[in-house]
């Protein structure tokens, strides 16, 4: 059984059809910010992307060169693998209906190549509600497939709550966890990390980043409980938080020196192929981190780069907002101005 409240389940379809701008919009930060003046002499660049799935795609996406260049300039890219990577789905009916996710290893490899993501600079989280959509066998297949592709993973319970990753001279800790699950608790236990208590996470790293699968779907503003968890993580030493699960872009917040991106939307469509346009807005969260002595591991600046996934027959086209045609661009810019101060 899943762990969603009934009110959440009942609101899923209405909010999918019309993503909500309701909720508390106070206290958030702009899409871009500078935390260090003057800037450090040397930095490393992290880029966080949203959920990746083949649900809305039968073939690899087309990607604007601007987005490729942006991702290619990052020292490390972190995203969420929303669909099990399997040869064939075991939950056949659910997969056809879109309630159960699945994508092939070939699709993932071709999609990464299409958007210019080098596998050796990519980390994917498996801590999400869909991790067991194709059962335990599908979960094991996913872990094996990502290993074959040379992609590092986070969010596996067996690996502990934090995975250390070397990014240039920095030791960065990535802690992925999910608050939601689509299957029984005993299936997730021992496989997928659901630990959100940073007090028990290891110290001694230059920067600790949380990658949570949290909040409610198709709502642009995070719930009070989500913001409270962000404050708790910041108070426990987490310097950077990049969230998933909402499937729409959500605002930024600065909590002391901690920067929070509550929701990055989808990087590749994970809901249904025919999705309303607000759910097609995604974001690439780019963070420059100081490597200078004295400020090592401190976030120097950040910026969210929004883009739109346009439907193009059996796949999607990833286009920056500046590259959109006038009509859709006006709607997207209006929605972004309602979310970001």
NUKOL-693113 format. One record per atom (N, C-alpha, C): z, x, y. Coordinates in steps of 0.1 Angstrom, whole numbers, padded with zeros to 4 digits, always signed. Example, Ala and Ser with C-alpha at 12.3 -4.5 7.8 and 13.67 -1.06 7.14 Angstrom:
# NUKOL-693113
+0078+0132-0057/+0078+0123-0045/+0078+0132-0033/+0071+0128-0022/+0071+0137-0011/+0079+0129+0000/
END
This chain:
# NUKOL-693113
+0000+0008-0012/+0000+0000+0000/+0000+0009+0013/-0007+0004+0023/-0007+0011+0036/+0006+0008+0043/+0009+0015+0054/+0021+0014+0061/+0019+0008+0075/+0008+0000+0077/+0005-0006+0090/+0013-0018+0092/+0019-0021+0104/+0025-0034+0107/+0014-0045+0107/+0019-0057+0104/+0010-0068+0103/+0002-0070+0117/+0009-0069+0128/+0003-0071+0141/-0009-0061+0143/-0007-0049+0138/-0017-0038+0138/-0029-0043+0131/-0027-0048+0118/-0038-0052+0110/-0046-0064+0116/-0039-0073+0122/-0045-0085+0128/-0053-0082+0140/-0049-0071+0147/-0056-0068+0159/-0068-0058+0157/-0070-0053+0145/-0080-0043+0143/-0094-0047+0147/-0099-0059+0142/-0112-0063+0145/-0114-0067+0160/-0105-0075+0166/-0107-0077+0180/-0107-0065+0189/-0099-0055+0186/-0099-0043+0194/-0111-0034+0191/-0116-0035+0178/-0128-0027+0175/-0140-0033+0183/-0141-0046+0184/-0152-0053+0191/-0150-0051+0206/-0138-0050+0211/-0135-0048+0225/-0123-0039+0227/-0126-0025+0227/-0115-0016+0229/-0107-0019+0242/-0094-0018+0241/-0085-0022+0251/-0081-0012+0262/-0081-0016+0274/-0076-0008+0285/-0062-0012+0289/-0056-0021+0281/-0042-0025+0284/-0032-0014+0281/-0020-0016+0286/-0009-0007+0283/-0005+0001+0296/+0004+0010+0294/+0010+0017+0306/+0000+0029+0309/-0005+0029+0321/-0015+0039+0325/-0008+0049+0335/+0005+0049+0336/+0011+0057+0346/+0015+0071+0340/+0015+0081+0349/+0020+0094+0346/+0011+0103+0338/-0002+0100+0338/-0011+0108+0331/-0017+0119+0340/-0024+0128+0334/-0030+0139+0341/-0045+0138+0342/-0051+0145+0351/-0066+0145+0352/-0072+0151+0340/-0086+0149+0338/-0093+0155+0327/-0093+0170+0327/-0091+0176+0338/-0091+0191+0339/-0079+0195+0347/-0073+0207+0343/-0062+0212+0351/-0060+0227+0349/-0054+0233+0359/-0051+0247+0358/-0036+0249+0359/-0030+0256+0349/-0016+0258+0348/-0011+0272+0353/-0021+0281+0354/-0017+0295+0358/-0026+0299+0370/-0019+0302+0381/-0025+0308+0393/-0018+0320+0397/-0024+0332+0398/-0038+0334+0395/-0040+0333+0380/-0053+0331+0376/-0056+0330+0361/-0053+0344+0354/-0050+0343+0341/-0048+0356+0334/-0061+0364+0333/-0059+0377+0331/-0071+0386+0330/-0079+0383+0317/-0072+0380+0306/-0079+0377+0294/-0073+0365+0287/-0082+0358+0281/-0079+0345+0274/-0086+0344+0261/-0081+0335+0252/-0089+0330+0241/-0092+0315+0243/-0102+0310+0237/-0106+0296+0240/-0105+0288+0227/-0098+0277+0228/-0097+0268+0217/-0104+0255+0221/-0111+0249+0211/-0118+0236+0213/-0114+0227+0203/-0109+0215+0207/-0105+0205+0198/-0116+0193+0198/-0120+0189+0186/-0129+0178+0186/-0123+0166+0178/-0129+0154+0178/-0123+0143+0172/-0126+0141+0157/-0126+0129+0153/-0128+0126+0139/-0142+0128+0134/-0144+0133+0122/-0157+0136+0116/-0159+0127+0104/-0170+0120+0103/-0173+0111+0092/-0188+0109+0091/-0192+0104+0079/-0206+0100+0077/-0208+0085+0077/-0197+0077+0081/-0198+0063+0080/-0210+0057+0088/-0212+0062+0100/-0222+0057+0109/-0235+0066+0108/-0236+0074+0099/-0248+0083+0098/-0253+0085+0083/-0265+0084+0082/-0271+0088+0069/-0277+0102+0069/-0279+0107+0081/-0284+0121+0082/-0277+0128+0093/-0279+0141+0094/-0272+0149+0104/-0276+0144+0118/-0266+0146+0127/-0269+0142+0141/-0279+0151+0148/-0284+0146+0159/-0290+0154+0169/-0280+0158+0180/-0281+0170+0185/-0270+0174+0194/-0276+0181+0206/-0272+0176+0218/-0277+0182+0230/-0273+0197+0231/-0282+0205+0236/-0278+0220+0237/-0266+0223+0245/-0262+0214+0255/-0250+0217+0263/-0238+0216+0254/-0238+0206+0245/-0226+0205+0236/-0226+0217+0226/-0237+0221+0221/-0238+0232+0212/-0233+0245+0219/-0237+0247+0231/-0232+0259+0239/-0217+0258+0241/-0212+0246+0244/-0198+0245+0247/-0190+0248+0234/-0194+0243+0223/-0187+0246+0210/-0189+0261+0206/-0201+0266+0208/-0203+0280+0205/-0195+0290+0213/-0190+0286+0224/-0183+0295+0233/-0168+0296+0229/-0164+0287+0220/-0150+0287+0216/-0147+0297+0205/-0135+0303+0206/-0130+0313+0196/-0126+0305+0183/-0121+0293+0185/-0117+0285+0173/-0120+0270+0177/-0125+0263+0167/-0127+0248+0169/-0119+0241+0158/-0111+0231+0163/-0102+0223+0154/-0106+0209+0154/-0108+0203+0143/-0112+0188+0142/-0105+0181+0131/-0108+0169+0129/-0102+0161+0118/-0113+0156+0108/-0111+0159+0096/-0121+0155+0085/-0117+0141+0080/-0122+0131+0086/-0118+0117+0084/-0123+0111+0071/-0133+0117+0065/-0138+0112+0052/-0136+0122+0041/-0132+0118+0029/-0132+0126+0018/-0146+0132+0015/-0147+0144+0011/-0160+0151+0008/-0162+0151-0007/-0170+0142-0012/-0172+0140-0026/-0186+0139-0030/-0189+0141-0043/-0203+0140-0048/-0207+0125-0048/-0198+0117-0051/-0201+0102-0051/-0188+0095-0050/-0188+0083-0043/-0176+0076-0041/-0171+0069-0054/-0158+0069-0056/-0152+0062-0067/-0149+0048-0063/-0145+0046-0050/-0143+0032-0045/-0156+0027-0040/-0165+0023-0049/-0179+0020-0045/-0179+0008-0035/-0173-0003-0038/-0174-0015-0030/-0168-0012-0016/-0156-0006-0016/-0149-0003-0003/-0157+0006+0005/-0164+0016-0001/-0172+0025+0007/-0184+0018+0013/-0190+0009+0005/-0201+0001+0011/-0197-0007+0023/-0185-0013+0022/-0180-0022+0032/-0175-0014+0044/-0172-0001+0042/-0167+0007+0053/-0152+0008+0054/-0145+0002+0045/-0131+0003+0045/-0126+0016+0039/-0134+0022+0030/-0131+0035+0024/-0142+0045+0028/-0138+0056+0032/-0147+0066+0037/-0151+0076+0026/-0163+0082+0028/-0168+0093+0020/-0180+0099+0026/-0181+0112+0024/-0193+0119+0028/-0196+0131+0019/-0208+0134+0018/-0212+0145+0008/-0210+0159+0014/-0209+0168+0006/-0208+0182+0010/-0220+0186+0018/-0232+0182+0013/-0244+0185+0020/-0245+0179+0034/-0241+0166+0035/-0241+0160+0048/-0232+0168+0058/-0220+0172+0054/-0211+0179+0062/-0217+0192+0067/-0222+0200+0057/-0228+0213+0060/-0240+0211+0070/-0248+0201+0068/-0260+0199+0077/-0255+0194+0091/-0245+0186+0091/-0240+0181+0104/-0234+0193+0112/-0226+0202+0106/-0220+0213+0113/-0231+0222+0118/-0242+0224+0110/-0253+0233+0115/-0260+0226+0126/-0261+0213+0126/-0268+0206+0137/-0261+0207+0150/-0248+0207+0150/-0240+0208+0162/-0236+0222+0166/-0241+0232+0158/-0239+0246+0161/-0225+0251+0158/-0217+0244+0149/-0204+0249+0145/-0204+0259+0134/-0200+0271+0137/-0199+0281+0127/-0187+0279+0118/-0188+0279+0105/-0178+0275+0096/-0166+0285+0097/-0169+0298+0100/-0158+0308+0100/-0149+0306+0113/-0154+0298+0122/-0145+0295+0134/-0141+0281+0135/-0141+0274+0123/-0137+0260+0123/-0125+0258+0114/-0116+0249+0118/-0105+0244+0111/-0105+0229+0110/-0104+0223+0099/-0104+0209+0097/-0091+0204+0092/-0086+0193+0098/-0073+0187+0093/-0077+0176+0082/-0068+0176+0072/-0069+0166+0062/-0058+0156+0062/-0050+0157+0073/-0038+0149+0075/-0043+0136+0082/-0048+0126+0075/-0052+0114+0081/-0051+0103+0071/-0052+0090+0076/-0050+0079+0067/-0061+0077+0056/-0072+0083+0058/-0083+0081+0048/-0084+0092+0037/-0074+0101+0037/-0075+0113+0028/-0075+0109+0014/-0069+0098+0010/-0069+0093-0004/-0078+0081-0006/-0088+0079+0002/-0097+0068+0001/-0105+0068-0012/-0108+0080-0017/-0115+0081-0030/-0105+0086-0041/-0093+0083-0040/-0083+0086-0050/-0079+0100-0050/-0070+0104-0059/-0065+0117-0061/-0077+0127-0064/-0086+0122-0073/-0097+0131-0076/-0106+0134-0064/-0108+0124-0056/-0116+0126-0044/-0109+0135-0034/-0095+0134-0033/-0088+0144-0025/-0089+0158-0030/-0088+0160-0043/-0090+0173-0048/-0104+0178-0046/-0114+0170-0048/-0128+0174-0045/-0130+0178-0031/-0123+0171-0022/-0124+0174-0008/-0119+0188-0005/-0107+0191-0010/-0101+0204-0008/-0110+0215-0013/-0116+0213-0025/-0125+0223-0032/-0138+0224-0024/-0143+0213-0019/-0156+0214-0011/-0154+0222+0001/-0143+0219+0009/-0141+0227+0021/-0139+0242+0019/-0133+0245+0008/-0131+0259+0004/-0144+0265+0001/-0153+0258-0006/-0166+0263-0009/-0174+0266+0003/-0173+0257+0013/-0180+0258+0026/-0174+0269+0035/-0163+0274+0031/-0156+0285+0039/-0149+0279+0052/-0145+0267+0051/-0138+0260+0062/-0123+0260+0059/-0115+0265+0069/-0101+0265+0067/-0095+0251+0069/-0084+0247+0062/-0079+0234+0063/-0064+0235+0067/-0060+0224+0074/-0046+0222+0078/-0042+0208+0074/-0029+0205+0073/-0024+0192+0070/-0022+0189+0055/-0023+0200+0047/-0020+0199+0033/-0005+0201+0031/+0002+0192+0024/+0017+0194+0022/+0020+0206+0014/+0011+0210+0005/+0014+0222-0003/+0014+0235+0005/+0008+0235+0016/+0007+0247+0025/+0018+0248+0035/+0027+0238+0035/+0038+0238+0045/+0033+0231+0058/+0042+0228+0067/+0039+0221+0079/+0030+0228+0089/+0031+0241+0089/+0023+0249+0099/+0015+0260+0093/+0002+0260+0097/-0007+0270+0092/-0009+0281+0103/-0006+0293+0101/-0009+0304+0111/-0023+0308+0111/-0029+0309+0122/-0043+0313+0124/-0044+0324+0134/-0051+0334+0131/-0054+0345+0141/-0065+0341+0150/-0063+0341+0163/-0074+0338+0172/-0074+0349+0182/-0083+0359+0180/-0083+0371+0188/-0070+0378+0186/-0062+0382+0196/-0050+0389+0194/-0038+0379+0192/-0040+0366+0193/-0029+0356+0193/-0027+0351+0179/-0014+0348+0176/-0010+0342+0164/-0007+0327+0167/-0016+0318+0163/-0015+0304+0167/-0011+0296+0155/-0001+0287+0156/+0003+0279+0145/-0003+0265+0147/-0010+0260+0136/-0016+0246+0137/-0008+0237+0127/-0002+0227+0133/+0006+0217+0125/+0000+0204+0126/-0007+0200+0115/-0013+0187+0114/-0005+0177+0105/-0004+0165+0110/+0003+0155+0102/-0002+0141+0106/+0000+0131+0097/-0004+0118+0099/+0008+0108+0099/+0008+0099+0108/+0018+0088+0107/+0014+0076+0099/+0001+0076+0096/-0005+0065+0089/-0011+0069+0075/-0011+0059+0066/-0017+0061+0053/-0023+0048+0048/-0035+0049+0041/-0042+0038+0036/-0038+0035+0021/-0030+0044+0016/-0027+0043+0001/-0012+0043+0000/-0007+0042-0013/+0007+0042-0016/+0014+0055-0011/+0026+0055-0008/+0034+0066-0003/+0034+0077-0014/+0035+0073-0027/+0036+0083-0037/+0023+0091-0039/+0012+0085-0035/-0001+0093-0036/-0001+0103-0024/+0004+0100-0013/+0003+0109-0001/+0014+0120-0003/+0025+0117-0009/+0036+0126-0010/+0032+0138-0018/+0035+0150-0013/+0031+0163-0019/+0016+0167-0017/+0009+0158-0011/-0006+0161-0008/-0009+0162+0006/-0005+0152+0014/-0008+0151+0028/+0004+0152+0037/+0004+0161+0047/+0016+0162+0055/+0018+0150+0064/+0031+0145+0064/+0035+0134+0072/+0047+0138+0080/+0049+0151+0081/+0061+0156+0088/+0059+0158+0103/+0066+0151+0111/+0064+0152+0126/+0076+0158+0133/+0085+0165+0126/+0097+0171+0132/+0095+0186+0134/+0092+0189+0146/+0089+0203+0149/+0101+0212+0148/+0113+0207+0148/+0125+0215+0147/+0125+0223+0134/+0118+0218+0124/+0118+0225+0111/+0106+0233+0109/+0097+0234+0120/+0085+0242+0119/+0089+0257+0122/+0082+0266+0116/+0085+0281+0118/+0083+0285+0133/+0090+0295+0137/+0089+0301+0150/+0082+0315+0149/+0082+0322+0160/+0076+0335+0160/+0061+0336+0162/+0055+0324+0166/+0041+0324+0169/+0039+0324+0184/+0027+0329+0188/+0024+0329+0202/+0022+0315+0208/+0016+0306+0200/+0014+0292+0205/+0015+0283+0193/+0022+0272+0194/+0023+0262+0184/+0015+0249+0188/+0005+0245+0180/-0003+0234+0184/-0001+0223+0173/+0001+0211+0178/+0003+0199+0169/-0011+0192+0169/-0015+0187+0157/-0027+0179+0155/-0023+0166+0148/-0018+0157+0156/-0013+0145+0149/-0023+0134+0148/-0022+0126+0137/-0030+0114+0135/-0020+0103+0137/-0021+0097+0149/-0010+0088+0154/-0016+0076+0162/-0008+0069+0168/-0011+0058+0177/-0019+0047+0170/-0023+0037+0178/-0031+0025+0172/-0045+0026+0176/-0054+0021+0168/-0068+0023+0170/-0074+0014+0181/-0084+0019+0187/-0092+0012+0197/-0084+0007+0209/-0075+0015+0213/-0067+0013+0225/-0067+0026+0234/-0072+0025+0246/-0074+0037+0254/-0061+0043+0259/-0050+0035+0260/-0037+0040+0264/-0027+0041+0253/-0021+0052+0251/-0012+0054+0239/+0001+0045+0241/+0006+0041+0230/+0018+0033+0230/+0031+0041+0234/+0041+0034+0238/+0053+0041+0243/+0059+0050+0232/+0059+0046+0219/+0064+0054+0209/+0056+0067+0207/+0043+0067+0209/+0035+0078+0208/+0038+0088+0219/+0040+0083+0231/+0043+0092+0242/+0057+0098+0240/+0066+0090+0234/+0080+0096+0232/+0079+0107+0221/+0071+0105+0211/+0069+0116+0201/+0063+0129+0208/+0054+0127+0217/+0048+0138+0224/+0059+0146+0232/+0068+0138+0238/+0078+0145+0246/+0088+0152+0237/+0090+0146+0225/+0099+0153+0216/+0093+0166+0210/+0080+0165+0207/+0074+0178+0202/+0073+0188+0213/+0071+0184+0225/+0071+0194+0236/+0085+0200+0238/+0095+0192+0237/+0108+0197+0238/+0113+0206+0227/+0105+0206+0215/+0108+0214+0204/+0099+0226+0203/+0092+0229+0214/+0084+0242+0214/+0070+0241+0212/+0064+0229+0210/+0050+0227+0208/+0043+0228+0222/+0033+0237+0223/+0027+0240+0236/+0014+0232+0238/+0008+0226+0228/-0005+0220+0228/-0005+0209+0218/-0010+0197+0222/-0011+0186+0213/-0025+0180+0214/-0032+0178+0203/-0045+0172+0203/-0045+0161+0192/-0046+0148+0196/-0044+0137+0187/-0057+0131+0182/-0056+0124+0171/-0067+0116+0165/-0062+0102+0161/-0071+0094+0156/-0069+0081+0150/-0073+0070+0159/-0072+0071+0172/-0075+0060+0181/-0090+0056+0181/-0099+0065+0177/-0113+0063+0177/-0119+0060+0191/-0111+0061+0201/-0116+0060+0215/-0109+0071+0223/-0114+0075+0234/-0108+0086+0242/-0095+0080+0249/-0085+0088+0249/-0072+0085+0255/-0069+0096+0266/-0060+0093+0275/-0057+0102+0286/-0050+0115+0282/-0049+0124+0292/-0042+0136+0291/-0028+0135+0297/-0019+0143+0293/-0005+0143+0299/+0000+0158+0299/+0007+0161+0310/+0014+0174+0310/+0029+0172+0310/+0035+0178+0300/+0049+0177+0298/+0055+0191+0300/+0059+0194+0312/+0063+0208+0314/+0050+0217+0313/+0051+0227+0304/+0040+0236+0302/+0031+0231+0290/+0035+0220+0284/+0028+0215+0273/+0017+0205+0278/+0005+0207+0272/-0007+0198+0275/-0009+0189+0263/-0011+0176+0266/-0013+0166+0255/-0026+0159+0257/-0035+0159+0247/-0047+0151+0247/-0044+0140+0236/-0041+0128+0241/-0036+0118+0231/-0047+0114+0221/-0059+0113+0225/-0070+0109+0216/-0083+0114+0220/-0091+0120+0211/-0104+0126+0214/-0115+0117+0210/-0112+0105+0204/-0123+0096+0200/-0129+0102+0187/-0141+0098+0184/-0149+0103+0172/-0158+0113+0176/-0159+0124+0168/-0170+0134+0170/-0183+0129+0163/-0181+0124+0151/-0192+0117+0144/-0187+0104+0140/-0195+0093+0141/-0190+0079+0140/-0183+0077+0127/-0171+0071+0128/-0162+0069+0116/-0159+0054+0114/-0163+0045+0123/-0160+0031+0121/-0173+0024+0114/-0180+0017+0122/-0192+0010+0116/-0204+0015+0124/-0216+0014+0118/-0228+0019+0125/-0231+0012+0138/-0229-0001+0138/-0231-0009+0150/-0218-0010+0158/-0215-0001+0166/-0202+0000+0173/-0204-0002+0188/-0195-0010+0194/-0196-0012+0208/-0195+0001+0216/-0201+0002+0228/-0203+0014+0235/-0190+0021+0239/-0179+0014+0242/-0167+0022+0246/-0162+0031+0234/-0164+0026+0222/-0160+0034+0210/-0169+0045+0207/-0180+0046+0215/-0190+0057+0213/-0187+0069+0222/-0177+0068+0230/-0174+0079+0239/-0164+0088+0232/-0167+0101+0231/-0158+0111+0225/-0155+0122+0235/-0146+0131+0232/-0143+0141+0241/-0141+0155+0233/-0145+0165+0240/-0142+0179+0235/-0132+0185+0244/-0120+0188+0238/-0108+0193+0246/-0108+0208+0245/-0111+0214+0256/-0113+0229+0257/-0101+0235+0264/-0094+0245+0258/-0082+0250+0263/-0083+0266+0263/-0080+0272+0275/-0080+0286+0276/-0065+0291+0275/-0062+0300+0267/-0049+0305+0264/-0047+0319+0268/-0037+0323+0275/-0035+0337+0280/-0032+0346+0269/-0038+0358+0269/-0034+0369+0260/-0028+0380+0267/-0025+0379+0280/-0019+0389+0288/-0004+0391+0284/+0000+0403+0286/+0014+0406+0283/+0023+0398+0294/+0033+0392+0289/+0042+0384+0298/+0039+0369+0298/+0026+0366+0296/+0022+0352+0295/+0015+0349+0282/+0016+0357+0272/+0009+0356+0260/+0012+0342+0253/+0001+0335+0250/+0003+0322+0243/+0005+0310+0253/+0005+0313+0266/+0007+0302+0276/-0007+0296+0279/-0007+0282+0279/-0020+0276+0283/-0023+0278+0298/-0035+0284+0300/-0038+0288+0314/-0046+0276+0320/-0055+0269+0313/-0062+0258+0319/-0068+0250+0307/-0072+0238+0311/-0078+0229+0301/-0088+0220+0307/-0097+0214+0299/-0106+0205+0304/-0111+0196+0293/-0113+0183+0295/-0119+0174+0285/-0133+0172+0289/-0142+0175+0280/-0157+0172+0282/-0161+0160+0275/-0163+0149+0282/-0167+0136+0275/-0182+0137+0271/-0185+0130+0260/-0199+0128+0256/-0200+0114+0249/-0213+0111+0246/-0215+0098+0240/-0223+0099+0227/-0220+0092+0217/-0228+0092+0204/-0237+0080+0205/-0250+0083+0208/-0260+0073+0208/-0266+0070+0195/-0268+0058+0191/-0274+0054+0178/-0289+0057+0178/-0294+0064+0168/-0308+0067+0167/-0312+0065+0153/-0316+0053+0149/-0320+0049+0136/-0309+0052+0126/-0310+0062+0117/-0300+0064+0106/-0290+0075+0110/-0290+0079+0122/-0281+0090+0126/-0277+0088+0141/-0270+0097+0146/-0265+0097+0160/-0270+0108+0168/-0271+0106+0181/-0274+0117+0191/-0262+0119+0200/-0257+0132+0200/-0246+0135+0208/-0251+0140+0222/-0247+0133+0232/-0253+0135+0246/-0241+0136+0256/-0241+0147+0264/-0231+0147+0275/-0233+0136+0285/-0223+0132+0292/-0224+0120+0301/-0234+0123+0311/-0235+0135+0316/-0245+0138+0327/-0260+0136+0322/-0262+0136+0308/-0275+0135+0303/-0279+0121+0299/-0270+0111+0302/-0273+0098+0298/-0282+0091+0308/-0289+0081+0303/-0297+0073+0312/-0288+0065+0322/-0294+0061+0333/-0286+0056+0344/-0277+0044+0340/-0282+0034+0333/-0275+0022+0330/-0262+0025+0321/-0264+0032+0310/-0253+0035+0302/-0243+0045+0308/-0249+0054+0316/-0241+0064+0323/-0231+0057+0332/-0235+0047+0340/-0227+0040+0349/-0215+0033+0342/-0218+0027+0330/-0207+0021+0323/-0197+0031+0318/-0202+0042+0312/-0193+0052+0307/-0185+0058+0318/-0191+0062+0329/-0183+0067+0340/-0172+0058+0345/-0176+0045+0345/-0166+0035+0349/-0154+0034+0340/-0157+0035+0327/-0146+0035+0317/-0138+0047+0318/-0144+0059+0320/-0136+0071+0321/-0127+0071+0333/-0132+0066+0344/-0124+0065+0357/-0112+0056+0355/-0113+0046+0346/-0102+0037+0343/-0091+0044+0335/-0095+0054+0327/-0086+0061+0318/-0080+0073+0324/-0088+0081+0332/-0083+0094+0337/-0081+0093+0352/-0069+0097+0357/-0067+0096+0372/-0075+0106+0379/
END
